[in-house]
Structure formats: C-alpha cells, structure tokens
C-alpha cells in the first residue's frame, strides 16, 4: 500500500488492543485493516472498479485463509466453543460474499457499508471473542 493511503487512512482502528498474543494471527488481523484501508481509498477514486474487485477477491480469500489458520490453532488446543466460533466465521464469510455480489452492481455506497461493517465486526470479534480464546500457546508452533 502506498504512503498516500497510509496517510489518508491512518486511523484504521487497528491498535495494540487487537493483539491476541500469537504473532501470525496478530499480523493477519493487522493485514485485514490494511486491506480495508486500501479498499476505502480505492472506492473514493474514479475508474478503480477493477482494482476494487480484485482487492475484494483478495480480501475474501484472505478471510478464508485467516479463519482456517485460526481454527487450526483452536483444534490444536481443544478450544471449548470451537463450533460456535466456526459458525461466526462462516456467517462473516457469507456476508463478505454478499457484499461482493452487491458491489458487482457498481454501487460505491454498498462498498462503504461493507468496509464499515467489516471494520466493526473485526474489532468486536478480535477484542471480544478472539482475545478471550484460550489458546495454549505452548501447543502452538507458528
């Protein structure tokens, strides 16, 4: 992401309160906010529809990758509410698919709503759900 994007969207809402204590998951969470910042930047520009669609596809793929990574950690540590957590992931992934389809109609307002929804969802999920995920870090090799 270029410096202009970083300056324009410096308040991506990611901060140290989003750290769960597992480097790979913390980096992935941070990457989500970087992609959302880039989407917001591109959405404000004209003639960037293709770039937005490519980034939406990347975001969707990254979401699946991240959730798979997180769920592997939960499996390794016998996380007690794993099915509930996986269902949250499935619902979020479905919502991203829905937003992507809606944006296909070239509606910038839909993308703004997706970015806002996703930022809020990620913050709550990380700070309320993931932060309380009791990963036994001794069992985890990154």
Secondary structure, DSSP 8 states (H G I E B T S, - for coil): --HHHHHHT---S--GGG--S-HHHHHHHHHHHHHHHHHHHHHTSSS-HHHHHHHHHHHHHHHHHHHHHHHHHHHHTT-TTHHHHHHHHHHHHHHHHHHHHHHTT--HHHHHHHHHHHHHHHHHIIIIIGGG----GGG---
